[in-house]
Amino acid sequence: MSLIKSISGIRGTIGGKTSENLTPIDTVKFAAAYGTWLKKESQKDKLKVVIGRDARISGKMIQELTMNTLTGLGIDVIDVGLSTTPTVEVAVPMEEADGGIILTASHNPKQWNALKLLNKKGEFLDGKEGAKILDLAENESFDFAEVDDLGSISRKENYIDTHIEEVLKLKLVDAGKIKSAGFKVVVDGVNSTGGIAIPKLLKELGVEVIELYCEPNGHFPHNPEPLKEHLGDICALVKQEKADCGIVVDPDVDRLAFIDEKGEMFGEEYTLVACADYVLGKTKGNTVSNLSSSRALKDVTNKHGGKYNASAVGEVNVVQLMKDTQAVIGGEGNGGIIYPEAHYGRDSLVGVALFLTHLAEKQINVSALRKEYPSYFMSKNKIELTPDLDVDGILKSVEKRHRDEEISTIDGVKIDFPDNWVHLRKSNTEPIIRIYTEAKSQEEADDLAKKMIKEIQDIIA
């Protein structure tokens, strides 16, 4: 069991001992720290915070604790109920709220939950803001409201519908073309809120929907991370139903993966690539993804005459670089689409609408679309180290060995070779180095990873 405190929020497993797991006491302490930080930042007499949750079994308990802690600080709460991370991000500015919290552990299994914190723009907090909240929680620097100044809770549980309306308003989303294409789509909502949001969106777009695991009861039928090894059921059902594609989201609906008409993975890395290809074909501009994302986005961006930039890993880093470079689309290779015309957050609803419009315009099937993009293959590994080793020193040695190559050190060490790349990142929570490689074949990617592991072992020796 585990409790992980970071600048982006607090995440842990339900049950167990205080300070070792996400217990009710830890939930209250962290919610109080966030509320206290908001009050200090805003200097307003009355604050408002939007709260939503995914369908995890522990969600209702964690939400009641969080909401009542905030009202105890004198903050008014808008409860949007079962929701998605991007829905809460959309709701915060629409409600003119001072912040927001989405209660979700994203792709983690059902025993996990988390508080993910937003600012008044509906965007994740940056490192400095998160550090202040961690400090407040550590020192329990809270000042609760007196009885006449307690906050209130109001409920608005139609925000997924509002979010869908906003997606349909986007200029590059063509509901008419999608409807005319007559798509038939299988949706795996992993029994969370994607099972509410994605079918609703598709029906508004005139798509025939076949629902798989779309009951939001929090009992995940498979590992909720949308990777190939977890998606055998939807791959089989797409073929059985002769559907045009399958759509898979994680429990909080900020990661998006597609299955082609043959029941094969489109490739989670290629969700962003396809959406960017469509957007860049209509809107000239730049793109951003993190250092561990596929080179295919750079290729597509270059094709359209834009400039690609890579950020440190983490959504907040991608968003900041997108703002700095005025990127028209960006995201992460894990299927996260960030489209600023909608908002600065990973949004699977936006991704679905852009992807299907792109497919409808091209009038080809999903497997044919995938063939239009350069093929790269990734390998993800890690090397476990003893706690006494100097991980930063090891990475410096790797950097020095490859100083004649194109190197980035904004997040670990990334080495861009002519035909492939390797990205080495140290873990902040355990003594390991994560090793990501990409090449033009799976064998080449795997071999590059093995070569780098051997190199690190030689440095240690």
C-alpha positions in Angstrom: 0.0 0.0 0.0 1.2 3.5 -0.7 0.8 7.3 -0.4 2.6 9.5 -2.9 2.7 13.3 -2.3 3.7 15.4 -5.3 3.3 18.9 -6.7 0.4 17.7 -8.8 -1.6 16.3 -5.8 -1.8 13.4 -3.4 -2.3 9.8 -4.6 -2.6 6.6 -2.6 -4.3 3.4 -1.8 -7.5 3.3 0.3 -7.3 1.9 3.8 -4.4 1.2 6.1 -2.4 3.6 8.3 -2.4 7.4 8.3 0.5 9.0 6.4 1.1 5.6 4.7 -2.1 5.4 2.6 -4.8 7.7 1.4 -6.9 7.5 4.6 -9.8 9.9 5.5 -7.3 11.9 7.7 -4.8 12.3 4.8 -7.7 13.3 2.5 -8.9 16.0 4.9 -5.4 17.3 5.6 -4.5 17.7 1.9 -7.9 19.2 1.0 -7.4 21.7 3.9 -3.9 22.6 2.6 -5.3 23.2 -0.9 -8.2 25.3 0.4 -5.8 27.3 2.7 -3.5 27.9 -0.3 -6.4 29.2 -2.4 -7.5 31.6 0.3 -4.0 33.0 0.6 -3.6 33.3 -3.1 -6.9 34.9 -3.9 -7.3 37.3 -1.0 -11.0 37.1 -1.6 -13.7 37.0 1.1 -15.6 34.2 -0.6 -14.2 31.4 -2.7 -15.7 28.8 -5.0 -14.3 25.4 -5.9 -15.6 22.8 -8.4 -15.3 19.1 -7.3 -15.9 16.1 -9.6 -14.9 12.4 -9.4 -14.5 9.3 -11.5 -16.5 6.2 -10.7 -14.1 4.6 -8.3 -15.6 2.7 -5.4 -13.9 5.0 -2.9 -14.9 8.2 -4.9 -18.1 9.1 -3.0 -16.3 8.8 0.4 -13.3 10.8 -0.7 -15.5 13.5 -2.3 -17.7 14.0 0.8 -14.5 14.3 2.9 -13.0 16.8 0.5 -16.2 18.9 0.1 -16.9 19.1 3.8 -13.3 20.1 4.5 -13.5 23.0 2.1 -16.8 24.2 3.5 -15.2 24.0 6.9 -12.7 26.5 5.6 -15.6 28.8 4.5 -15.3 27.9 0.8 -18.4 27.2 -1.4 -18.3 24.0 -3.3 -19.9 23.2 -6.7 -20.4 19.4 -6.8 -20.4 18.2 -10.5 -20.7 14.6 -9.3 -19.6 11.7 -11.6 -17.4 13.5 -14.1 -14.2 13.4 -16.1 -10.9 15.3 -15.6 -11.4 17.4 -18.7 -15.0 18.1 -17.7 -13.9 19.6 -14.4 -11.2 21.6 -16.2 -14.0 23.0 -18.4 -16.3 23.7 -15.5 -13.9 25.7 -13.4 -13.7 28.8 -15.7 -17.4 28.4 -16.8 -18.4 28.7 -13.1 -15.9 31.5 -12.5 -14.6 29.3 -9.7 -11.3 29.9 -7.9 -10.1 26.3 -8.4 -11.1 22.7 -8.9 -10.4 19.2 -7.7 -10.9 16.0 -9.7 -10.9 12.9 -7.5 -9.3 10.2 -9.6 -6.2 8.0 -9.7 -6.3 8.1 -13.5 -5.1 4.7 -14.9 -4.2 3.2 -11.5 -6.2 0.1 -10.3 -9.4 0.4 -8.2 -7.7 0.5 -4.8 -6.1 3.8 -5.6 -7.6 7.3 -5.5 -6.2 10.8 -5.7 -6.8 14.5 -5.4 -5.7 16.3 -8.6 -5.6 20.1 -8.1 -6.6 22.8 -10.5 -6.2 26.6 -10.5 -8.8 29.2 -11.5 -8.1 28.6 -15.2 -9.0 24.9 -14.8 -5.3 24.0 -15.3 -3.0 21.8 -13.2 -0.9 23.7 -10.6 2.8 24.3 -11.3 5.7 23.2 -9.2 5.9 26.2 -7.0 2.2 26.2 -6.2 2.2 22.5 -5.5 5.2 22.8 -3.2 3.4 25.5 -1.1 0.5 23.1 -0.7 2.7 20.3 0.4 4.3 22.6 2.9 0.9 23.7 4.3 -0.1 20.0 4.6 3.1 19.0 6.4 2.8 21.8 8.9 -1.0 21.6 9.2 -1.2 25.4 8.9 -5.0 25.6 8.7 -7.4 28.1 10.0 -11.0 26.9 9.8 -14.1 29.1 9.6 -16.4 30.0 12.4 -19.9 28.7 12.3 -21.5 31.7 10.6 -18.9 31.7 7.9 -19.1 28.0 6.8 -19.2 27.4 3.1 -22.1 25.7 1.2 -22.4 22.9 -1.3 -24.5 23.2 -4.5 -24.9 20.4 -7.1 -24.7 20.7 -10.9 -24.6 17.2 -12.3 -25.1 18.0 -16.0 -21.6 19.2 -16.7 -20.7 16.3 -19.0 -23.6 17.5 -21.2 -22.2 21.0 -21.1 -18.7 19.7 -21.9 -20.1 17.9 -24.9 -21.8 21.0 -26.1 -18.5 22.9 -25.9 -16.8 20.2 -28.0 -19.5 20.3 -30.7 -18.9 24.1 -31.0 -15.3 23.7 -32.0 -14.7 24.9 -35.5 -12.7 21.8 -36.6 -15.4 19.4 -35.3 -17.8 18.6 -38.1 -20.7 16.7 -36.7 -22.4 16.7 -40.1 -19.5 14.9 -41.8 -19.2 12.4 -39.0 -23.0 11.6 -39.1 -22.8 11.2 -42.9 -20.0 8.7 -42.6 -22.3 6.3 -40.7 -19.7 5.2 -38.3 -20.3 2.2 -36.0 -18.0 2.3 -32.9 -17.4 0.1 -29.9 -16.6 2.0 -26.6 -14.8 0.5 -23.6 -15.4 2.9 -20.7 -13.7 0.6 -18.1 -16.8 1.0 -15.9 -16.0 4.6 -15.1 -17.2 8.0 -16.3 -15.9 7.4 -19.8 -18.9 5.0 -20.1 -21.1 8.1 -19.6 -19.3 10.7 -21.6 -18.0 9.0 -24.7 -21.3 7.2 -25.7 -23.2 10.5 -25.1 -20.7 12.4 -27.3 -20.8 9.8 -30.1 -24.6 9.8 -30.2 -24.6 13.6 -30.5 -22.3 13.0 -33.5 -24.7 10.6 -35.1 -22.5 7.5 -34.5 -23.9 4.0 -33.8 -22.5 3.0 -30.4 -21.9 -0.4 -29.0 -21.1 -0.2 -25.3 -18.6 -2.4 -23.5 -17.9 -1.9 -19.8 -19.8 1.4 -19.7 -21.6 1.0 -16.4 -19.9 3.6 -14.0 -19.7 1.3 -11.0 -16.0 1.5 -10.4 -15.4 -2.3 -10.8 -12.8 -2.1 -13.5 -13.1 -5.3 -15.7 -9.4 -5.2 -16.7 -6.3 -3.2 -15.8 -7.6 0.4 -16.6 -4.4 1.6 -18.4 -5.4 1.5 -22.1 -2.5 -0.7 -23.3 -2.7 -3.5 -25.9 -2.3 -6.3 -23.3 -5.4 -5.1 -21.4 -7.7 -4.7 -24.4 -8.4 -8.2 -25.7 -12.2 -7.9 -25.2 -12.8 -4.8 -27.2 -10.4 -5.9 -30.0 -12.5 -9.1 -30.4 -15.8 -7.2 -30.2 -14.8 -4.7 -32.9 -14.2 -7.6 -35.3 -17.3 -9.5 -34.2 -19.5 -6.4 -34.7 -17.8 -5.4 -37.9 -17.4 -1.9 -36.4 -15.4 0.9 -37.9 -13.3 1.3 -34.8 -13.0 0.9 -31.1 -12.5 3.7 -28.5 -10.9 3.1 -25.2 -10.4 5.7 -22.4 -8.9 5.5 -18.9 -11.1 6.0 -15.8 -10.9 9.8 -15.8 -11.1 10.1 -19.6 -7.9 12.1 -20.3 -6.2 9.2 -22.2 -7.5 8.0 -25.5 -6.7 4.9 -27.6 -8.3 3.6 -30.9 -8.7 0.1 -32.2 -8.9 -0.3 -36.0 -11.6 -2.2 -37.9 -9.4 -5.3 -37.9 -9.3 -5.3 -34.1 -5.7 -4.1 -34.0 -4.3 -1.2 -31.9 -4.1 2.0 -33.8 -1.3 2.8 -31.3 -1.8 5.0 -28.3 1.2 7.2 -29.4 -0.6 7.8 -32.7 -3.8 9.3 -31.2 -2.0 12.6 -30.9 -0.2 12.2 -34.3 -3.5 11.7 -36.2 -5.3 14.5 -34.4 -2.3 16.8 -35.0 -2.2 15.9 -38.7 -5.8 16.9 -39.0 -5.5 20.2 -37.0 -2.2 21.2 -38.8 -3.9 20.6 -42.1 -6.4 23.3 -41.2 -4.4 25.6 -38.9 -0.7 26.3 -39.5 1.3 26.3 -36.3 3.5 24.4 -33.9 3.2 21.3 -31.7 4.5 20.1 -28.4 4.8 16.7 -26.7 6.9 15.4 -23.9 10.4 13.9 -24.4 9.1 10.3 -24.1 6.6 10.7 -26.9 6.9 9.4 -30.5 9.1 11.0 -33.1 6.1 10.7 -35.4 4.6 13.9 -34.1 7.8 15.8 -35.2 7.6 14.2 -38.6 3.9 15.2 -39.1 4.6 18.7 -37.8 7.5 19.2 -40.2 5.3 17.9 -43.1 2.9 20.8 -42.4 5.6 23.4 -42.1 5.3 23.8 -38.3 7.9 23.5 -35.6 7.9 20.7 -33.0 9.2 21.2 -29.4 9.6 18.7 -26.7 8.9 19.4 -23.0 9.8 17.6 -19.8 7.4 14.8 -18.9 4.2 15.9 -17.1 1.1 17.6 -18.4 1.9 21.0 -16.7 5.2 21.1 -18.6 3.6 20.3 -21.9 1.0 23.0 -21.3 3.6 25.7 -20.4 5.7 24.9 -23.5 2.6 25.0 -25.7 1.9 28.5 -24.3 5.5 29.6 -24.8 5.6 28.4 -28.4 2.0 29.2 -29.3 1.4 25.6 -30.3 -2.0 24.8 -31.9 -2.1 21.3 -30.6 0.0 19.1 -28.3 -0.2 16.5 -25.6 1.5 13.3 -24.5 2.2 10.0 -26.2 0.0 8.2 -23.8 -3.1 9.2 -25.8 -3.5 12.7 -24.2 -4.8 15.4 -26.6 -4.4 19.1 -25.6 -6.2 21.4 -28.0 -6.0 25.0 -26.8 -9.1 26.0 -28.8 -11.0 23.9 -26.2 -8.8 24.3 -23.1 -5.3 23.5 -21.8 -5.9 20.0 -20.6 -5.8 16.5 -21.9 -9.3 15.8 -23.3 -10.5 12.5 -24.8 -13.8 14.0 -25.9 -12.0 16.6 -28.0 -9.7 13.8 -29.3 -12.6 11.6 -30.3 -14.4 14.5 -32.2 -11.2 15.6 -34.0 -10.2 12.0 -34.9 -13.6 11.1 -36.3 -13.9 14.3 -38.3 -10.4 13.6 -39.8 -11.5 10.0 -40.7 -14.8 11.2 -42.2 -13.0 13.8 -44.4 -10.5 11.3 -45.6 -13.2 8.6 -46.3 -10.8 5.8 -45.4 -10.8 3.2 -42.7 -8.7 3.4 -39.5 -6.0 0.9 -40.6 -5.5 2.9 -43.8 -5.2 6.1 -41.8 -2.5 4.5 -39.6 -0.5 3.5 -42.7 -0.2 7.2 -43.7 2.0 7.9 -40.7 5.7 6.8 -40.2 6.0 3.6 -38.2 8.0 3.7 -35.0 8.1 1.2 -32.2 8.7 1.9 -28.5 10.3 -0.1 -25.7 9.8 0.8 -22.1 12.2 -0.6 -19.5 13.8 0.2 -16.2 16.9 -0.7 -14.3 16.8 -1.1 -10.5 19.6 0.4 -8.5 20.8 0.3 -4.9 19.9 3.4 -2.9 23.5 4.4 -2.3 24.2 4.9 -6.0 24.4 8.5 -7.4 21.7 8.4 -10.1 22.4 11.9 -11.3 26.1 11.0 -11.7 25.2 8.0 -13.8 23.1 10.1 -16.1 25.9 12.6 -16.4 28.3 9.8 -17.4 25.8 8.6 -20.1 25.5 12.2 -21.4 29.3 12.6 -21.6 29.7 9.3 -23.5 27.2 10.5 -26.2 28.2 14.2 -26.2 28.6 14.2 -30.0 24.8 13.3 -30.5 21.8 15.5 -30.1 21.1 15.6 -26.4 18.4 17.1 -24.2 18.8 17.3 -20.4 15.6 19.2 -19.5 14.2 15.9 -18.0 16.8 13.3 -17.4 18.9 12.6 -20.5 17.4 12.1 -24.0 19.8 11.1 -26.8 18.5 11.6 -30.4 20.4 9.3 -32.7 19.8 9.6 -36.5 17.4 6.6 -36.7 16.3 6.2 -33.1 16.3 7.7 -29.6 16.7 6.8 -25.9 15.3 8.7 -22.9 16.6 8.0 -19.4 14.7 9.4 -16.4 15.3 8.8 -12.7 12.3 8.0 -10.5 11.5 10.5 -7.8 10.1 7.8 -5.5 12.4 4.8 -5.9 16.0 4.0 -6.9 15.4 3.2 -10.6 16.2 4.7 -14.0 13.4 4.4 -16.5 14.5 3.7 -20.1 12.4 4.6 -23.1 13.5 3.9 -26.6 12.0 4.3 -30.0 13.1 2.9 -33.4 11.8 1.8 -36.8 11.3 -1.8 -35.6 10.4 -3.4 -32.3 13.6 -5.5 -32.4 15.7 -2.3 -32.9 13.9 -0.5 -30.0 14.4 -3.5 -27.7 18.1 -3.9 -28.7 18.7 -0.2 -28.0 17.2 -0.6 -24.5 19.4 -3.6 -23.8 22.5 -1.7 -25.0 21.7 1.2 -22.8 21.1 -1.0 -19.7 24.5 -2.7 -20.4 26.1 0.8 -20.7 24.6 1.9 -17.3 25.8 -1.4 -15.7 29.3 -0.7 -17.1 29.3 2.8 -15.6 28.2 1.4 -12.2 30.9 -1.3 -12.3 
